[in-house]
């Protein structure tokens, strides 16, 4: 299969690993931002094949994982209304709120439906004109164009029973937050290829220069990931700190300009809380004021809900690359995929779920 099998080729993996072993001369800490990359690394055992000088730590690039607790609680408050159909991606249903999750309220009778696209939610709104249909719009830059487009579509169709509960976050501000922390360990980044397919990587060179940290746009197959690690290590060993592209078949420097235009038309920058991490200024997107009629927080008056994180969950430290999942005292005990304390255990892209699924333990 073109663009898949050739990037899982064992010969290419071996030759890239050999080149990497001949490159590194000292320890380096590299963060893969994306949870999809974390799962690929664990699935293929890439972390165990790397030379011992390379340590991978796991970043905050799991959209379900960083959706703030209070947004889950707002979704729950909306979902329990008898006039509401709330729609969401499947992995959001079991993310724990303060007291329950969307799956629990669905089991109790709430109309909670799994969709694969916000346009599915639009269709549900068209078929149920006497119900309020809410789409839980989470994600990084990757999902923002489709979510924004659904608002434009609802406006075009004159749907007054459709709204979005927006929880969008952006990668560059999170990188700033990690790199500016006194506890930071990250010396190089593998940037998320799908985010950069939308946004390009024109935002990254100033970050690389400011913090003197190389940033390499990276894909999701074994050869992609190892190529990103190799290119990052080559810069680190040479004392360089530049933004580069190890995923040119999908990513350009400028990105998808039409998609960016849709985002900018519907959404604007705002402060956003990240679950387990806290408030990162100007790290999210919210609906522009001219689309307030599609703002579910405003429509259902849940803006004032505030929530406190569980003290047992260390997902914030994991998402900042300061701890590994199996360093959490609750990992595999109080916290399992069946009974998760935090979103990093329940999400398909969560680091804790990857460690649990692939039984990865570190000495």
Secondary structure as a PSIPRED ss2 file (coil, helix, strand):
# PSIPRED VFORMAT (PSIPRED V4.0)

   1 X C   1.000  0.000  0.000
   2 X C   1.000  0.000  0.000
   3 X C   1.000  0.000  0.000
   4 X C   1.000  0.000  0.000
   5 X H   0.000  1.000  0.000
   6 X H   0.000  1.000  0.000
   7 X H   0.000  1.000  0.000
   8 X H   0.000  1.000  0.000
   9 X C   1.000  0.000  0.000
  10 X H   0.000  1.000  0.000
  11 X H   0.000  1.000  0.000
  12 X H   0.000  1.000  0.000
  13 X H   0.000  1.000  0.000
  14 X H   0.000  1.000  0.000
  15 X H   0.000  1.000  0.000
  16 X H   0.000  1.000  0.000
  17 X H   0.000  1.000  0.000
  18 X H   0.000  1.000  0.000
  19 X H   0.000  1.000  0.000
  20 X H   0.000  1.000  0.000
  21 X H   0.000  1.000  0.000
  22 X C   1.000  0.000  0.000
  23 X C   1.000  0.000  0.000
  24 X C   1.000  0.000  0.000
  25 X C   1.000  0.000  0.000
  26 X C   1.000  0.000  0.000
  27 X C   1.000  0.000  0.000
  28 X E   0.000  0.000  1.000
  29 X E   0.000  0.000  1.000
  30 X E   0.000  0.000  1.000
  31 X E   0.000  0.000  1.000
  32 X E   0.000  0.000  1.000
  33 X E   0.000  0.000  1.000
  34 X E   0.000  0.000  1.000
  35 X H   0.000  1.000  0.000
  36 X H   0.000  1.000  0.000
  37 X H   0.000  1.000  0.000
  38 X H   0.000  1.000  0.000
  39 X H   0.000  1.000  0.000
  40 X H   0.000  1.000  0.000
  41 X H   0.000  1.000  0.000
  42 X H   0.000  1.000  0.000
  43 X H   0.000  1.000  0.000
  44 X C   1.000  0.000  0.000
  45 X C   1.000  0.000  0.000
  46 X H   0.000  1.000  0.000
  47 X H   0.000  1.000  0.000
  48 X H   0.000  1.000  0.000
  49 X H   0.000  1.000  0.000
  50 X C   1.000  0.000  0.000
  51 X C   1.000  0.000  0.000
  52 X C   1.000  0.000  0.000
  53 X C   1.000  0.000  0.000
  54 X E   0.000  0.000  1.000
  55 X E   0.000  0.000  1.000
  56 X E   0.000  0.000  1.000
  57 X E   0.000  0.000  1.000
  58 X E   0.000  0.000  1.000
  59 X E   0.000  0.000  1.000
  60 X E   0.000  0.000  1.000
  61 X E   0.000  0.000  1.000
  62 X C   1.000  0.000  0.000
  63 X H   0.000  1.000  0.000
  64 X H   0.000  1.000  0.000
  65 X H   0.000  1.000  0.000
  66 X H   0.000  1.000  0.000
  67 X E   0.000  0.000  1.000
  68 X C   1.000  0.000  0.000
  69 X H   0.000  1.000  0.000
  70 X H   0.000  1.000  0.000
  71 X H   0.000  1.000  0.000
  72 X H   0.000  1.000  0.000
  73 X H   0.000  1.000  0.000
  74 X H   0.000  1.000  0.000
  75 X H   0.000  1.000  0.000
  76 X H   0.000  1.000  0.000
  77 X H   0.000  1.000  0.000
  78 X H   0.000  1.000  0.000
  79 X H   0.000  1.000  0.000
  80 X C   1.000  0.000  0.000
  81 X C   1.000  0.000  0.000
  82 X C   1.000  0.000  0.000
  83 X C   1.000  0.000  0.000
  84 X E   0.000  0.000  1.000
  85 X E   0.000  0.000  1.000
  86 X E   0.000  0.000  1.000
  87 X E   0.000  0.000  1.000
  88 X E   0.000  0.000  1.000
  89 X C   1.000  0.000  0.000
  90 X H   0.000  1.000  0.000
  91 X H   0.000  1.000  0.000
  92 X H   0.000  1.000  0.000
  93 X C   1.000  0.000  0.000
  94 X C   1.000  0.000  0.000
  95 X C   1.000  0.000  0.000
  96 X C   1.000  0.000  0.000
  97 X C   1.000  0.000  0.000
  98 X C   1.000  0.000  0.000
  99 X C   1.000  0.000  0.000
 100 X C   1.000  0.000  0.000
 101 X C   1.000  0.000  0.000
 102 X H   0.000  1.000  0.000
 103 X H   0.000  1.000  0.000
 104 X H   0.000  1.000  0.000
 105 X H   0.000  1.000  0.000
 106 X H   0.000  1.000  0.000
 107 X H   0.000  1.000  0.000
 108 X C   1.000  0.000  0.000
 109 X C   1.000  0.000  0.000
 110 X C   1.000  0.000  0.000
 111 X E   0.000  0.000  1.000
 112 X E   0.000  0.000  1.000
 113 X E   0.000  0.000  1.000
 114 X E   0.000  0.000  1.000
 115 X C   1.000  0.000  0.000
 116 X C   1.000  0.000  0.000
 117 X C   1.000  0.000  0.000
 118 X H   0.000  1.000  0.000
 119 X H   0.000  1.000  0.000
 120 X H   0.000  1.000  0.000
 121 X H   0.000  1.000  0.000
 122 X H   0.000  1.000  0.000
 123 X H   0.000  1.000  0.000
 124 X H   0.000  1.000  0.000
 125 X H   0.000  1.000  0.000
 126 X H   0.000  1.000  0.000
 127 X H   0.000  1.000  0.000
 128 X C   1.000  0.000  0.000
 129 X C   1.000  0.000  0.000
 130 X C   1.000  0.000  0.000
 131 X C   1.000  0.000  0.000
 132 X E   0.000  0.000  1.000
 133 X E   0.000  0.000  1.000
 134 X E   0.000  0.000  1.000
 135 X E   0.000  0.000  1.000
 136 X E   0.000  0.000  1.000
 137 X E   0.000  0.000  1.000
 138 X E   0.000  0.000  1.000
 139 X E   0.000  0.000  1.000
 140 X C   1.000  0.000  0.000
 141 X H   0.000  1.000  0.000
 142 X H   0.000  1.000  0.000
 143 X H   0.000  1.000  0.000
 144 X H   0.000  1.000  0.000
 145 X H   0.000  1.000  0.000
 146 X H   0.000  1.000  0.000
 147 X H   0.000  1.000  0.000
 148 X H   0.000  1.000  0.000
 149 X H   0.000  1.000  0.000
 150 X H   0.000  1.000  0.000
 151 X H   0.000  1.000  0.000
 152 X H   0.000  1.000  0.000
 153 X H   0.000  1.000  0.000
 154 X H   0.000  1.000  0.000
 155 X H   0.000  1.000  0.000
 156 X H   0.000  1.000  0.000
 157 X H   0.000  1.000  0.000
 158 X C   1.000  0.000  0.000
 159 X C   1.000  0.000  0.000
 160 X C   1.000  0.000  0.000
 161 X C   1.000  0.000  0.000
 162 X E   0.000  0.000  1.000
 163 X E   0.000  0.000  1.000
 164 X E   0.000  0.000  1.000
 165 X E   0.000  0.000  1.000
 166 X E   0.000  0.000  1.000
 167 X E   0.000  0.000  1.000
 168 X E   0.000  0.000  1.000
 169 X E   0.000  0.000  1.000
 170 X C   1.000  0.000  0.000
 171 X H   0.000  1.000  0.000
 172 X H   0.000  1.000  0.000
 173 X H   0.000  1.000  0.000
 174 X H   0.000  1.000  0.000
 175 X H   0.000  1.000  0.000
 176 X H   0.000  1.000  0.000
 177 X H   0.000  1.000  0.000
 178 X H   0.000  1.000  0.000
 179 X H   0.000  1.000  0.000
 180 X H   0.000  1.000  0.000
 181 X C   1.000  0.000  0.000
 182 X C   1.000  0.000  0.000
 183 X C   1.000  0.000  0.000
 184 X C   1.000  0.000  0.000
 185 X C   1.000  0.000  0.000
 186 X C   1.000  0.000  0.000
 187 X C   1.000  0.000  0.000
 188 X E   0.000  0.000  1.000
 189 X E   0.000  0.000  1.000
 190 X E   0.000  0.000  1.000
 191 X E   0.000  0.000  1.000
 192 X E   0.000  0.000  1.000
 193 X H   0.000  1.000  0.000
 194 X H   0.000  1.000  0.000
 195 X H   0.000  1.000  0.000
 196 X H   0.000  1.000  0.000
 197 X H   0.000  1.000  0.000
 198 X H   0.000  1.000  0.000
 199 X H   0.000  1.000  0.000
 200 X C   1.000  0.000  0.000
 201 X C   1.000  0.000  0.000
 202 X C   1.000  0.000  0.000
 203 X C   1.000  0.000  0.000
 204 X H   0.000  1.000  0.000
 205 X H   0.000  1.000  0.000
 206 X H   0.000  1.000  0.000
 207 X H   0.000  1.000  0.000
 208 X H   0.000  1.000  0.000
 209 X H   0.000  1.000  0.000
 210 X H   0.000  1.000  0.000
 211 X H   0.000  1.000  0.000
 212 X C   1.000  0.000  0.000
 213 X C   1.000  0.000  0.000
 214 X E   0.000  0.000  1.000
 215 X E   0.000  0.000  1.000
 216 X E   0.000  0.000  1.000
 217 X E   0.000  0.000  1.000
 218 X E   0.000  0.000  1.000
 219 X C   1.000  0.000  0.000
 220 X C   1.000  0.000  0.000
 221 X C   1.000  0.000  0.000
 222 X H   0.000  1.000  0.000
 223 X H   0.000  1.000  0.000
 224 X H   0.000  1.000  0.000
 225 X H   0.000  1.000  0.000
 226 X H   0.000  1.000  0.000
 227 X H   0.000  1.000  0.000
 228 X H   0.000  1.000  0.000
 229 X H   0.000  1.000  0.000
 230 X H   0.000  1.000  0.000
 231 X H   0.000  1.000  0.000
 232 X H   0.000  1.000  0.000
 233 X H   0.000  1.000  0.000
 234 X H   0.000  1.000  0.000
 235 X H   0.000  1.000  0.000
 236 X H   0.000  1.000  0.000
 237 X H   0.000  1.000  0.000
 238 X H   0.000  1.000  0.000
 239 X C   1.000  0.000  0.000
 240 X C   1.000  0.000  0.000
 241 X C   1.000  0.000  0.000
 242 X C   1.000  0.000  0.000
 243 X E   0.000  0.000  1.000
 244 X E   0.000  0.000  1.000
 245 X E   0.000  0.000  1.000
 246 X C   1.000  0.000  0.000
 247 X C   1.000  0.000  0.000
 248 X C   1.000  0.000  0.000
 249 X C   1.000  0.000  0.000
 250 X C   1.000  0.000  0.000
 251 X C   1.000  0.000  0.000
 252 X C   1.000  0.000  0.000
 253 X C   1.000  0.000  0.000
 254 X C   1.000  0.000  0.000
 255 X C   1.000  0.000  0.000
 256 X C   1.000  0.000  0.000
 257 X H   0.000  1.000  0.000
 258 X H   0.000  1.000  0.000
 259 X H   0.000  1.000  0.000
 260 X H   0.000  1.000  0.000
 261 X H   0.000  1.000  0.000
 262 X H   0.000  1.000  0.000
 263 X H   0.000  1.000  0.000
 264 X H   0.000  1.000  0.000
 265 X H   0.000  1.000  0.000
 266 X H   0.000  1.000  0.000
 267 X E   0.000  0.000  1.000
 268 X E   0.000  0.000  1.000
 269 X E   0.000  0.000  1.000
 270 X E   0.000  0.000  1.000
 271 X E   0.000  0.000  1.000
 272 X E   0.000  0.000  1.000
 273 X E   0.000  0.000  1.000
 274 X E   0.000  0.000  1.000
 275 X C   1.000  0.000  0.000
 276 X C   1.000  0.000  0.000
 277 X C   1.000  0.000  0.000
 278 X E   0.000  0.000  1.000
 279 X E   0.000  0.000  1.000
 280 X E   0.000  0.000  1.000
 281 X E   0.000  0.000  1.000
 282 X E   0.000  0.000  1.000
 283 X E   0.000  0.000  1.000
 284 X E   0.000  0.000  1.000
 285 X E   0.000  0.000  1.000
 286 X E   0.000  0.000  1.000
 287 X E   0.000  0.000  1.000
 288 X C   1.000  0.000  0.000
 289 X H   0.000  1.000  0.000
 290 X H   0.000  1.000  0.000
 291 X H   0.000  1.000  0.000
 292 X H   0.000  1.000  0.000
 293 X H   0.000  1.000  0.000
 294 X H   0.000  1.000  0.000
 295 X E   0.000  0.000  1.000
 296 X H   0.000  1.000  0.000
 297 X H   0.000  1.000  0.000
 298 X H   0.000  1.000  0.000
 299 X H   0.000  1.000  0.000
 300 X C   1.000  0.000  0.000
 301 X C   1.000  0.000  0.000
 302 X C   1.000  0.000  0.000
 303 X C   1.000  0.000  0.000
 304 X C   1.000  0.000  0.000
 305 X C   1.000  0.000  0.000
 306 X C   1.000  0.000  0.000
 307 X C   1.000  0.000  0.000
 308 X C   1.000  0.000  0.000
 309 X C   1.000  0.000  0.000
 310 X C   1.000  0.000  0.000
 311 X C   1.000  0.000  0.000
 312 X C   1.000  0.000  0.000
 313 X C   1.000  0.000  0.000
 314 X C   1.000  0.000  0.000
 315 X H   0.000  1.000  0.000
 316 X H   0.000  1.000  0.000
 317 X H   0.000  1.000  0.000
 318 X H   0.000  1.000  0.000
 319 X H   0.000  1.000  0.000
 320 X C   1.000  0.000  0.000
 321 X C   1.000  0.000  0.000
 322 X C   1.000  0.000  0.000
 323 X C   1.000  0.000  0.000
 324 X C   1.000  0.000  0.000
 325 X H   0.000  1.000  0.000
 326 X H   0.000  1.000  0.000
 327 X H   0.000  1.000  0.000
 328 X C   1.000  0.000  0.000
 329 X C   1.000  0.000  0.000
 330 X C   1.000  0.000  0.000
 331 X E   0.000  0.000  1.000
 332 X C   1.000  0.000  0.000
 333 X C   1.000  0.000  0.000
 334 X C   1.000  0.000  0.000
 335 X E   0.000  0.000  1.000
 336 X C   1.000  0.000  0.000
 337 X C   1.000  0.000  0.000
 338 X C   1.000  0.000  0.000
 339 X C   1.000  0.000  0.000
 340 X C   1.000  0.000  0.000
 341 X C   1.000  0.000  0.000
 342 X C   1.000  0.000  0.000
 343 X H   0.000  1.000  0.000
 344 X H   0.000  1.000  0.000
 345 X H   0.000  1.000  0.000
 346 X H   0.000  1.000  0.000
 347 X C   1.000  0.000  0.000
 348 X C   1.000  0.000  0.000
 349 X C   1.000  0.000  0.000
 350 X C   1.000  0.000  0.000
 351 X H   0.000  1.000  0.000
 352 X H   0.000  1.000  0.000
 353 X H   0.000  1.000  0.000
 354 X H   0.000  1.000  0.000
 355 X H   0.000  1.000  0.000
 356 X H   0.000  1.000  0.000
 357 X H   0.000  1.000  0.000
 358 X C   1.000  0.000  0.000
 359 X C   1.000  0.000  0.000
 360 X C   1.000  0.000  0.000
 361 X C   1.000  0.000  0.000
 362 X C   1.000  0.000  0.000
 363 X C   1.000  0.000  0.000
